[in-house]
Amino acid sequence: MIALTPAAVAQLTAIQVHHPEDPVVRISVRDLDDSRLSFSITLEATTQPDDDIQQIDGLTIAVDRLSMPRMERVTVDYTEATGFRFVHGEEGRSLPLLTIPTLN
């Protein structure tokens, strides 16, 4: 199960205000190679049939089934300085963040 910090929820909620036609927050992760991951956060109009869907503080979070195993115990955080980052709960460290589209 994925978690979001209050700062991440606040930022995603603020972004959604400008995109009411895209109420679903999609989070996905892909392997780039043996040691690097690519994360993405996008807004979409609807969920997909194979999505794992969570409601978190009024946000609809969709994670595709291929990404879900990699997102276990991951917390999405946000700061003005670093933007969105993904923190793995057990190690308490940021996972390598290589791709986050700008959500404007």
Phi and psi restraints in degrees (range 20) as a CNS / XPLOR table:
assign (resid 1 and name C) (resid 2 and name N)
       (resid 2 and name CA) (resid 2 and name C) 1.0 -88.7 20.0 2
assign (resid 2 and name N) (resid 2 and name CA)
       (resid 2 and name C) (resid 3 and name N) 1.0 152.1 20.0 2
assign (resid 2 and name C) (resid 3 and name N)
       (resid 3 and name CA) (resid 3 and name C) 1.0 -129.3 20.0 2
assign (resid 3 and name N) (resid 3 and name CA)
       (resid 3 and name C) (resid 4 and name N) 1.0 155.7 20.0 2
assign (resid 3 and name C) (resid 4 and name N)
       (resid 4 and name CA) (resid 4 and name C) 1.0 -126.5 20.0 2
assign (resid 4 and name N) (resid 4 and name CA)
       (resid 4 and name C) (resid 5 and name N) 1.0 138.4 20.0 2
assign (resid 4 and name C) (resid 5 and name N)
       (resid 5 and name CA) (resid 5 and name C) 1.0 -75.1 20.0 2
assign (resid 5 and name N) (resid 5 and name CA)
       (resid 5 and name C) (resid 6 and name N) 1.0 161.2 20.0 2
assign (resid 5 and name C) (resid 6 and name N)
       (resid 6 and name CA) (resid 6 and name C) 1.0 -55.9 20.0 2
assign (resid 6 and name N) (resid 6 and name CA)
       (resid 6 and name C) (resid 7 and name N) 1.0 -36.0 20.0 2
assign (resid 6 and name C) (resid 7 and name N)
       (resid 7 and name CA) (resid 7 and name C) 1.0 -65.3 20.0 2
assign (resid 7 and name N) (resid 7 and name CA)
       (resid 7 and name C) (resid 8 and name N) 1.0 -39.9 20.0 2
assign (resid 7 and name C) (resid 8 and name N)
       (resid 8 and name CA) (resid 8 and name C) 1.0 -67.3 20.0 2
assign (resid 8 and name N) (resid 8 and name CA)
       (resid 8 and name C) (resid 9 and name N) 1.0 -42.2 20.0 2
assign (resid 8 and name C) (resid 9 and name N)
       (resid 9 and name CA) (resid 9 and name C) 1.0 -60.7 20.0 2
assign (resid 9 and name N) (resid 9 and name CA)
       (resid 9 and name C) (resid 10 and name N) 1.0 -45.7 20.0 2
assign (resid 9 and name C) (resid 10 and name N)
       (resid 10 and name CA) (resid 10 and name C) 1.0 -61.8 20.0 2
assign (resid 10 and name N) (resid 10 and name CA)
       (resid 10 and name C) (resid 11 and name N) 1.0 -42.9 20.0 2
assign (resid 10 and name C) (resid 11 and name N)
       (resid 11 and name CA) (resid 11 and name C) 1.0 -67.9 20.0 2
assign (resid 11 and name N) (resid 11 and name CA)
       (resid 11 and name C) (resid 12 and name N) 1.0 -43.8 20.0 2
assign (resid 11 and name C) (resid 12 and name N)
       (resid 12 and name CA) (resid 12 and name C) 1.0 -64.7 20.0 2
assign (resid 12 and name N) (resid 12 and name CA)
       (resid 12 and name C) (resid 13 and name N) 1.0 -39.0 20.0 2
assign (resid 12 and name C) (resid 13 and name N)
       (resid 13 and name CA) (resid 13 and name C) 1.0 -63.6 20.0 2
assign (resid 13 and name N) (resid 13 and name CA)
       (resid 13 and name C) (resid 14 and name N) 1.0 -42.5 20.0 2
assign (resid 13 and name C) (resid 14 and name N)
       (resid 14 and name CA) (resid 14 and name C) 1.0 -63.8 20.0 2
assign (resid 14 and name N) (resid 14 and name CA)
       (resid 14 and name C) (resid 15 and name N) 1.0 -38.6 20.0 2
assign (resid 14 and name C) (resid 15 and name N)
       (resid 15 and name CA) (resid 15 and name C) 1.0 -67.8 20.0 2
assign (resid 15 and name N) (resid 15 and name CA)
       (resid 15 and name C) (resid 16 and name N) 1.0 -41.2 20.0 2
assign (resid 15 and name C) (resid 16 and name N)
       (resid 16 and name CA) (resid 16 and name C) 1.0 -63.6 20.0 2
assign (resid 16 and name N) (resid 16 and name CA)
       (resid 16 and name C) (resid 17 and name N) 1.0 -27.2 20.0 2
assign (resid 16 and name C) (resid 17 and name N)
       (resid 17 and name CA) (resid 17 and name C) 1.0 -55.9 20.0 2
assign (resid 17 and name N) (resid 17 and name CA)
       (resid 17 and name C) (resid 18 and name N) 1.0 -34.8 20.0 2
assign (resid 17 and name C) (resid 18 and name N)
       (resid 18 and name CA) (resid 18 and name C) 1.0 -86.8 20.0 2
assign (resid 18 and name N) (resid 18 and name CA)
       (resid 18 and name C) (resid 19 and name N) 1.0 -5.6 20.0 2
assign (resid 18 and name C) (resid 19 and name N)
       (resid 19 and name CA) (resid 19 and name C) 1.0 -135.9 20.0 2
assign (resid 19 and name N) (resid 19 and name CA)
       (resid 19 and name C) (resid 20 and name N) 1.0 60.9 20.0 2
assign (resid 19 and name C) (resid 20 and name N)
       (resid 20 and name CA) (resid 20 and name C) 1.0 -64.0 20.0 2
assign (resid 20 and name N) (resid 20 and name CA)
       (resid 20 and name C) (resid 21 and name N) 1.0 -19.7 20.0 2
assign (resid 20 and name C) (resid 21 and name N)
       (resid 21 and name CA) (resid 21 and name C) 1.0 -76.3 20.0 2
assign (resid 21 and name N) (resid 21 and name CA)
       (resid 21 and name C) (resid 22 and name N) 1.0 -9.9 20.0 2
assign (resid 21 and name C) (resid 22 and name N)
       (resid 22 and name CA) (resid 22 and name C) 1.0 -124.8 20.0 2
assign (resid 22 and name N) (resid 22 and name CA)
       (resid 22 and name C) (resid 23 and name N) 1.0 78.4 20.0 2
assign (resid 22 and name C) (resid 23 and name N)
       (resid 23 and name CA) (resid 23 and name C) 1.0 -82.8 20.0 2
assign (resid 23 and name N) (resid 23 and name CA)
       (resid 23 and name C) (resid 24 and name N) 1.0 -5.1 20.0 2
assign (resid 23 and name C) (resid 24 and name N)
       (resid 24 and name CA) (resid 24 and name C) 1.0 -101.1 20.0 2
assign (resid 24 and name N) (resid 24 and name CA)
       (resid 24 and name C) (resid 25 and name N) 1.0 128.3 20.0 2
assign (resid 24 and name C) (resid 25 and name N)
       (resid 25 and name CA) (resid 25 and name C) 1.0 -94.5 20.0 2
assign (resid 25 and name N) (resid 25 and name CA)
       (resid 25 and name C) (resid 26 and name N) 1.0 114.1 20.0 2
assign (resid 25 and name C) (resid 26 and name N)
       (resid 26 and name CA) (resid 26 and name C) 1.0 -99.4 20.0 2
assign (resid 26 and name N) (resid 26 and name CA)
       (resid 26 and name C) (resid 27 and name N) 1.0 128.0 20.0 2
assign (resid 26 and name C) (resid 27 and name N)
       (resid 27 and name CA) (resid 27 and name C) 1.0 -119.1 20.0 2
assign (resid 27 and name N) (resid 27 and name CA)
       (resid 27 and name C) (resid 28 and name N) 1.0 129.1 20.0 2
assign (resid 27 and name C) (resid 28 and name N)
       (resid 28 and name CA) (resid 28 and name C) 1.0 -141.0 20.0 2
assign (resid 28 and name N) (resid 28 and name CA)
       (resid 28 and name C) (resid 29 and name N) 1.0 158.8 20.0 2
assign (resid 28 and name C) (resid 29 and name N)
       (resid 29 and name CA) (resid 29 and name C) 1.0 -138.9 20.0 2
assign (resid 29 and name N) (resid 29 and name CA)
       (resid 29 and name C) (resid 30 and name N) 1.0 140.3 20.0 2
assign (resid 29 and name C) (resid 30 and name N)
       (resid 30 and name CA) (resid 30 and name C) 1.0 -135.5 20.0 2
assign (resid 30 and name N) (resid 30 and name CA)
       (resid 30 and name C) (resid 31 and name N) 1.0 148.6 20.0 2
assign (resid 30 and name C) (resid 31 and name N)
       (resid 31 and name CA) (resid 31 and name C) 1.0 -78.6 20.0 2
assign (resid 31 and name N) (resid 31 and name CA)
       (resid 31 and name C) (resid 32 and name N) 1.0 129.0 20.0 2
assign (resid 31 and name C) (resid 32 and name N)
       (resid 32 and name CA) (resid 32 and name C) 1.0 -88.2 20.0 2
assign (resid 32 and name N) (resid 32 and name CA)
       (resid 32 and name C) (resid 33 and name N) 1.0 -39.0 20.0 2
assign (resid 32 and name C) (resid 33 and name N)
       (resid 33 and name CA) (resid 33 and name C) 1.0 -160.5 20.0 2
assign (resid 33 and name N) (resid 33 and name CA)
       (resid 33 and name C) (resid 34 and name N) 1.0 -161.8 20.0 2
assign (resid 33 and name C) (resid 34 and name N)
       (resid 34 and name CA) (resid 34 and name C) 1.0 -65.3 20.0 2
assign (resid 34 and name N) (resid 34 and name CA)
       (resid 34 and name C) (resid 35 and name N) 1.0 -21.3 20.0 2
assign (resid 34 and name C) (resid 35 and name N)
       (resid 35 and name CA) (resid 35 and name C) 1.0 -128.5 20.0 2
assign (resid 35 and name N) (resid 35 and name CA)
       (resid 35 and name C) (resid 36 and name N) 1.0 3.5 20.0 2
assign (resid 35 and name C) (resid 36 and name N)
       (resid 36 and name CA) (resid 36 and name C) 1.0 -127.2 20.0 2
assign (resid 36 and name N) (resid 36 and name CA)
       (resid 36 and name C) (resid 37 and name N) 1.0 142.0 20.0 2
assign (resid 36 and name C) (resid 37 and name N)
       (resid 37 and name CA) (resid 37 and name C) 1.0 -118.5 20.0 2
assign (resid 37 and name N) (resid 37 and name CA)
       (resid 37 and name C) (resid 38 and name N) 1.0 152.6 20.0 2
assign (resid 37 and name C) (resid 38 and name N)
       (resid 38 and name CA) (resid 38 and name C) 1.0 -120.3 20.0 2
assign (resid 38 and name N) (resid 38 and name CA)
       (resid 38 and name C) (resid 39 and name N) 1.0 118.6 20.0 2
assign (resid 38 and name C) (resid 39 and name N)
       (resid 39 and name CA) (resid 39 and name C) 1.0 -102.6 20.0 2
assign (resid 39 and name N) (resid 39 and name CA)
       (resid 39 and name C) (resid 40 and name N) 1.0 149.3 20.0 2
assign (resid 39 and name C) (resid 40 and name N)
       (resid 40 and name CA) (resid 40 and name C) 1.0 -143.8 20.0 2
assign (resid 40 and name N) (resid 40 and name CA)
       (resid 40 and name C) (resid 41 and name N) 1.0 147.8 20.0 2
assign (resid 40 and name C) (resid 41 and name N)
       (resid 41 and name CA) (resid 41 and name C) 1.0 -126.6 20.0 2
assign (resid 41 and name N) (resid 41 and name CA)
       (resid 41 and name C) (resid 42 and name N) 1.0 123.1 20.0 2
assign (resid 41 and name C) (resid 42 and name N)
       (resid 42 and name CA) (resid 42 and name C) 1.0 -134.0 20.0 2
assign (resid 42 and name N) (resid 42 and name CA)
       (resid 42 and name C) (resid 43 and name N) 1.0 160.2 20.0 2
assign (resid 42 and name C) (resid 43 and name N)
       (resid 43 and name CA) (resid 43 and name C) 1.0 -104.2 20.0 2
assign (resid 43 and name N) (resid 43 and name CA)
       (resid 43 and name C) (resid 44 and name N) 1.0 137.5 20.0 2
assign (resid 43 and name C) (resid 44 and name N)
       (resid 44 and name CA) (resid 44 and name C) 1.0 -137.0 20.0 2
assign (resid 44 and name N) (resid 44 and name CA)
       (resid 44 and name C) (resid 45 and name N) 1.0 161.2 20.0 2
assign (resid 44 and name C) (resid 45 and name N)
       (resid 45 and name CA) (resid 45 and name C) 1.0 -74.1 20.0 2
assign (resid 45 and name N) (resid 45 and name CA)
       (resid 45 and name C) (resid 46 and name N) 1.0 -36.8 20.0 2
assign (resid 45 and name C) (resid 46 and name N)
       (resid 46 and name CA) (resid 46 and name C) 1.0 -142.1 20.0 2
assign (resid 46 and name N) (resid 46 and name CA)
       (resid 46 and name C) (resid 47 and name N) 1.0 164.4 20.0 2
assign (resid 46 and name C) (resid 47 and name N)
       (resid 47 and name CA) (resid 47 and name C) 1.0 -84.5 20.0 2
assign (resid 47 and name N) (resid 47 and name CA)
       (resid 47 and name C) (resid 48 and name N) 1.0 168.4 20.0 2
assign (resid 47 and name C) (resid 48 and name N)
       (resid 48 and name CA) (resid 48 and name C) 1.0 -110.4 20.0 2
assign (resid 48 and name N) (resid 48 and name CA)
       (resid 48 and name C) (resid 49 and name N) 1.0 156.4 20.0 2
assign (resid 48 and name C) (resid 49 and name N)
       (resid 49 and name CA) (resid 49 and name C) 1.0 -57.6 20.0 2
assign (resid 49 and name N) (resid 49 and name CA)
       (resid 49 and name C) (resid 50 and name N) 1.0 -30.2 20.0 2
assign (resid 49 and name C) (resid 50 and name N)
       (resid 50 and name CA) (resid 50 and name C) 1.0 -95.2 20.0 2
assign (resid 50 and name N) (resid 50 and name CA)
       (resid 50 and name C) (resid 51 and name N) 1.0 13.1 20.0 2
assign (resid 50 and name C) (resid 51 and name N)
       (resid 51 and name CA) (resid 51 and name C) 1.0 -79.0 20.0 2
assign (resid 51 and name N) (resid 51 and name CA)
       (resid 51 and name C) (resid 52 and name N) 1.0 145.8 20.0 2
assign (resid 51 and name C) (resid 52 and name N)
       (resid 52 and name CA) (resid 52 and name C) 1.0 -92.2 20.0 2
assign (resid 52 and name N) (resid 52 and name CA)
       (resid 52 and name C) (resid 53 and name N) 1.0 121.2 20.0 2
assign (resid 52 and name C) (resid 53 and name N)
       (resid 53 and name CA) (resid 53 and name C) 1.0 -113.8 20.0 2
assign (resid 53 and name N) (resid 53 and name CA)
       (resid 53 and name C) (resid 54 and name N) 1.0 131.5 20.0 2
assign (resid 53 and name C) (resid 54 and name N)
       (resid 54 and name CA) (resid 54 and name C) 1.0 -126.2 20.0 2
assign (resid 54 and name N) (resid 54 and name CA)
       (resid 54 and name C) (resid 55 and name N) 1.0 146.1 20.0 2
assign (resid 54 and name C) (resid 55 and name N)
       (resid 55 and name CA) (resid 55 and name C) 1.0 -104.5 20.0 2
assign (resid 55 and name N) (resid 55 and name CA)
       (resid 55 and name C) (resid 56 and name N) 1.0 118.8 20.0 2
assign (resid 55 and name C) (resid 56 and name N)
       (resid 56 and name CA) (resid 56 and name C) 1.0 -128.6 20.0 2
assign (resid 56 and name N) (resid 56 and name CA)
       (resid 56 and name C) (resid 57 and name N) 1.0 112.7 20.0 2
assign (resid 56 and name C) (resid 57 and name N)
       (resid 57 and name CA) (resid 57 and name C) 1.0 47.1 20.0 2
assign (resid 57 and name N) (resid 57 and name CA)
       (resid 57 and name C) (resid 58 and name N) 1.0 45.7 20.0 2
assign (resid 57 and name C) (resid 58 and name N)
       (resid 58 and name CA) (resid 58 and name C) 1.0 86.3 20.0 2
assign (resid 58 and name N) (resid 58 and name CA)
       (resid 58 and name C) (resid 59 and name N) 1.0 -3.4 20.0 2
assign (resid 58 and name C) (resid 59 and name N)
       (resid 59 and name CA) (resid 59 and name C) 1.0 -99.6 20.0 2
assign (resid 59 and name N) (resid 59 and name CA)
       (resid 59 and name C) (resid 60 and name N) 1.0 141.0 20.0 2
assign (resid 59 and name C) (resid 60 and name N)
       (resid 60 and name CA) (resid 60 and name C) 1.0 -94.9 20.0 2
assign (resid 60 and name N) (resid 60 and name CA)
       (resid 60 and name C) (resid 61 and name N) 1.0 113.8 20.0 2
assign (resid 60 and name C) (resid 61 and name N)
       (resid 61 and name CA) (resid 61 and name C) 1.0 -105.2 20.0 2
assign (resid 61 and name N) (resid 61 and name CA)
       (resid 61 and name C) (resid 62 and name N) 1.0 124.4 20.0 2
assign (resid 61 and name C) (resid 62 and name N)
       (resid 62 and name CA) (resid 62 and name C) 1.0 -115.0 20.0 2
assign (resid 62 and name N) (resid 62 and name CA)
       (resid 62 and name C) (resid 63 and name N) 1.0 129.4 20.0 2
assign (resid 62 and name C) (resid 63 and name N)
       (resid 63 and name CA) (resid 63 and name C) 1.0 -127.1 20.0 2
assign (resid 63 and name N) (resid 63 and name CA)
       (resid 63 and name C) (resid 64 and name N) 1.0 123.7 20.0 2
assign (resid 63 and name C) (resid 64 and name N)
       (resid 64 and name CA) (resid 64 and name C) 1.0 -67.5 20.0 2
assign (resid 64 and name N) (resid 64 and name CA)
       (resid 64 and name C) (resid 65 and name N) 1.0 154.8 20.0 2
assign (resid 64 and name C) (resid 65 and name N)
       (resid 65 and name CA) (resid 65 and name C) 1.0 -61.3 20.0 2
assign (resid 65 and name N) (resid 65 and name CA)
       (resid 65 and name C) (resid 66 and name N) 1.0 -27.4 20.0 2
assign (resid 65 and name C) (resid 66 and name N)
       (resid 66 and name CA) (resid 66 and name C) 1.0 -71.4 20.0 2
assign (resid 66 and name N) (resid 66 and name CA)
       (resid 66 and name C) (resid 67 and name N) 1.0 -32.8 20.0 2
assign (resid 66 and name C) (resid 67 and name N)
       (resid 67 and name CA) (resid 67 and name C) 1.0 -83.4 20.0 2
assign (resid 67 and name N) (resid 67 and name CA)
       (resid 67 and name C) (resid 68 and name N) 1.0 -27.5 20.0 2
assign (resid 67 and name C) (resid 68 and name N)
       (resid 68 and name CA) (resid 68 and name C) 1.0 -54.9 20.0 2
assign (resid 68 and name N) (resid 68 and name CA)
       (resid 68 and name C) (resid 69 and name N) 1.0 -45.1 20.0 2
assign (resid 68 and name C) (resid 69 and name N)
       (resid 69 and name CA) (resid 69 and name C) 1.0 -60.1 20.0 2
assign (resid 69 and name N) (resid 69 and name CA)
       (resid 69 and name C) (resid 70 and name N) 1.0 -32.4 20.0 2
assign (resid 69 and name C) (resid 70 and name N)
       (resid 70 and name CA) (resid 70 and name C) 1.0 -77.8 20.0 2
assign (resid 70 and name N) (resid 70 and name CA)
       (resid 70 and name C) (resid 71 and name N) 1.0 -15.3 20.0 2
assign (resid 70 and name C) (resid 71 and name N)
       (resid 71 and name CA) (resid 71 and name C) 1.0 -97.6 20.0 2
assign (resid 71 and name N) (resid 71 and name CA)
       (resid 71 and name C) (resid 72 and name N) 1.0 0.2 20.0 2
assign (resid 71 and name C) (resid 72 and name N)
       (resid 72 and name CA) (resid 72 and name C) 1.0 -60.2 20.0 2
assign (resid 72 and name N) (resid 72 and name CA)
       (resid 72 and name C) (resid 73 and name N) 1.0 132.6 20.0 2
assign (resid 72 and name C) (resid 73 and name N)
       (resid 73 and name CA) (resid 73 and name C) 1.0 62.3 20.0 2
assign (resid 73 and name N) (resid 73 and name CA)
       (resid 73 and name C) (resid 74 and name N) 1.0 26.0 20.0 2
assign (resid 73 and name C) (resid 74 and name N)
       (resid 74 and name CA) (resid 74 and name C) 1.0 -103.5 20.0 2
assign (resid 74 and name N) (resid 74 and name CA)
       (resid 74 and name C) (resid 75 and name N) 1.0 136.8 20.0 2
assign (resid 74 and name C) (resid 75 and name N)
       (resid 75 and name CA) (resid 75 and name C) 1.0 -113.5 20.0 2
assign (resid 75 and name N) (resid 75 and name CA)
       (resid 75 and name C) (resid 76 and name N) 1.0 130.6 20.0 2
assign (resid 75 and name C) (resid 76 and name N)
       (resid 76 and name CA) (resid 76 and name C) 1.0 -90.5 20.0 2
assign (resid 76 and name N) (resid 76 and name CA)
       (resid 76 and name C) (resid 77 and name N) 1.0 126.2 20.0 2
assign (resid 76 and name C) (resid 77 and name N)
       (resid 77 and name CA) (resid 77 and name C) 1.0 -120.8 20.0 2
assign (resid 77 and name N) (resid 77 and name CA)
       (resid 77 and name C) (resid 78 and name N) 1.0 164.9 20.0 2
assign (resid 77 and name C) (resid 78 and name N)
       (resid 78 and name CA) (resid 78 and name C) 1.0 -145.2 20.0 2
assign (resid 78 and name N) (resid 78 and name CA)
       (resid 78 and name C) (resid 79 and name N) 1.0 135.5 20.0 2
assign (resid 78 and name C) (resid 79 and name N)
       (resid 79 and name CA) (resid 79 and name C) 1.0 -137.9 20.0 2
assign (resid 79 and name N) (resid 79 and name CA)
       (resid 79 and name C) (resid 80 and name N) 1.0 153.5 20.0 2
assign (resid 79 and name C) (resid 80 and name N)
       (resid 80 and name CA) (resid 80 and name C) 1.0 -59.3 20.0 2
assign (resid 80 and name N) (resid 80 and name CA)
       (resid 80 and name C) (resid 81 and name N) 1.0 -36.8 20.0 2
assign (resid 80 and name C) (resid 81 and name N)
       (resid 81 and name CA) (resid 81 and name C) 1.0 -71.4 20.0 2
assign (resid 81 and name N) (resid 81 and name CA)
       (resid 81 and name C) (resid 82 and name N) 1.0 -39.7 20.0 2
assign (resid 81 and name C) (resid 82 and name N)
       (resid 82 and name CA) (resid 82 and name C) 1.0 -112.5 20.0 2
assign (resid 82 and name N) (resid 82 and name CA)
       (resid 82 and name C) (resid 83 and name N) 1.0 -9.9 20.0 2
assign (resid 82 and name C) (resid 83 and name N)
       (resid 83 and name CA) (resid 83 and name C) 1.0 74.9 20.0 2
assign (resid 83 and name N) (resid 83 and name CA)
       (resid 83 and name C) (resid 84 and name N) 1.0 -151.8 20.0 2
assign (resid 83 and name C) (resid 84 and name N)
       (resid 84 and name CA) (resid 84 and name C) 1.0 -77.4 20.0 2
assign (resid 84 and name N) (resid 84 and name CA)
       (resid 84 and name C) (resid 85 and name N) 1.0 141.5 20.0 2
assign (resid 84 and name C) (resid 85 and name N)
       (resid 85 and name CA) (resid 85 and name C) 1.0 -143.9 20.0 2
assign (resid 85 and name N) (resid 85 and name CA)
       (resid 85 and name C) (resid 86 and name N) 1.0 157.6 20.0 2
assign (resid 85 and name C) (resid 86 and name N)
       (resid 86 and name CA) (resid 86 and name C) 1.0 -113.0 20.0 2
assign (resid 86 and name N) (resid 86 and name CA)
       (resid 86 and name C) (resid 87 and name N) 1.0 121.9 20.0 2
assign (resid 86 and name C) (resid 87 and name N)
       (resid 87 and name CA) (resid 87 and name C) 1.0 -113.8 20.0 2
assign (resid 87 and name N) (resid 87 and name CA)
       (resid 87 and name C) (resid 88 and name N) 1.0 125.9 20.0 2
assign (resid 87 and name C) (resid 88 and name N)
       (resid 88 and name CA) (resid 88 and name C) 1.0 -82.7 20.0 2
assign (resid 88 and name N) (resid 88 and name CA)
       (resid 88 and name C) (resid 89 and name N) 1.0 126.2 20.0 2
assign (resid 88 and name C) (resid 89 and name N)
       (resid 89 and name CA) (resid 89 and name C) 1.0 -61.7 20.0 2
assign (resid 89 and name N) (resid 89 and name CA)
       (resid 89 and name C) (resid 90 and name N) 1.0 -39.9 20.0 2
assign (resid 89 and name C) (resid 90 and name N)
       (resid 90 and name CA) (resid 90 and name C) 1.0 -70.9 20.0 2
assign (resid 90 and name N) (resid 90 and name CA)
       (resid 90 and name C) (resid 91 and name N) 1.0 -43.5 20.0 2
assign (resid 90 and name C) (resid 91 and name N)
       (resid 91 and name CA) (resid 91 and name C) 1.0 -87.2 20.0 2
assign (resid 91 and name N) (resid 91 and name CA)
       (resid 91 and name C) (resid 92 and name N) 1.0 -19.4 20.0 2
assign (resid 91 and name C) (resid 92 and name N)
       (resid 92 and name CA) (resid 92 and name C) 1.0 66.4 20.0 2
assign (resid 92 and name N) (resid 92 and name CA)
       (resid 92 and name C) (resid 93 and name N) 1.0 26.6 20.0 2
assign (resid 92 and name C) (resid 93 and name N)
       (resid 93 and name CA) (resid 93 and name C) 1.0 -124.0 20.0 2
assign (resid 93 and name N) (resid 93 and name CA)
       (resid 93 and name C) (resid 94 and name N) 1.0 157.4 20.0 2
assign (resid 93 and name C) (resid 94 and name N)
       (resid 94 and name CA) (resid 94 and name C) 1.0 -72.7 20.0 2
assign (resid 94 and name N) (resid 94 and name CA)
       (resid 94 and name C) (resid 95 and name N) 1.0 136.8 20.0 2
assign (resid 94 and name C) (resid 95 and name N)
       (resid 95 and name CA) (resid 95 and name C) 1.0 -77.3 20.0 2
assign (resid 95 and name N) (resid 95 and name CA)
       (resid 95 and name C) (resid 96 and name N) 1.0 152.0 20.0 2
assign (resid 95 and name C) (resid 96 and name N)
       (resid 96 and name CA) (resid 96 and name C) 1.0 -57.4 20.0 2
assign (resid 96 and name N) (resid 96 and name CA)
       (resid 96 and name C) (resid 97 and name N) 1.0 119.7 20.0 2
assign (resid 96 and name C) (resid 97 and name N)
       (resid 97 and name CA) (resid 97 and name C) 1.0 -105.1 20.0 2
assign (resid 97 and name N) (resid 97 and name CA)
       (resid 97 and name C) (resid 98 and name N) 1.0 112.2 20.0 2
assign (resid 97 and name C) (resid 98 and name N)
       (resid 98 and name CA) (resid 98 and name C) 1.0 -111.5 20.0 2
assign (resid 98 and name N) (resid 98 and name CA)
       (resid 98 and name C) (resid 99 and name N) 1.0 -29.0 20.0 2
assign (resid 98 and name C) (resid 99 and name N)
       (resid 99 and name CA) (resid 99 and name C) 1.0 -142.7 20.0 2
assign (resid 99 and name N) (resid 99 and name CA)
       (resid 99 and name C) (resid 100 and name N) 1.0 117.6 20.0 2
assign (resid 99 and name C) (resid 100 and name N)
       (resid 100 and name CA) (resid 100 and name C) 1.0 -134.8 20.0 2
assign (resid 100 and name N) (resid 100 and name CA)
       (resid 100 and name C) (resid 101 and name N) 1.0 110.9 20.0 2
assign (resid 100 and name C) (resid 101 and name N)
       (resid 101 and name CA) (resid 101 and name C) 1.0 -62.7 20.0 2
assign (resid 101 and name N) (resid 101 and name CA)
       (resid 101 and name C) (resid 102 and name N) 1.0 149.0 20.0 2
assign (resid 101 and name C) (resid 102 and name N)
       (resid 102 and name CA) (resid 102 and name C) 1.0 -73.1 20.0 2
assign (resid 102 and name N) (resid 102 and name CA)
       (resid 102 and name C) (resid 103 and name N) 1.0 126.5 20.0 2
assign (resid 102 and name C) (resid 103 and name N)
       (resid 103 and name CA) (resid 103 and name C) 1.0 -102.3 20.0 2
assign (resid 103 and name N) (resid 103 and name CA)
       (resid 103 and name C) (resid 104 and name N) 1.0 91.0 20.0 2
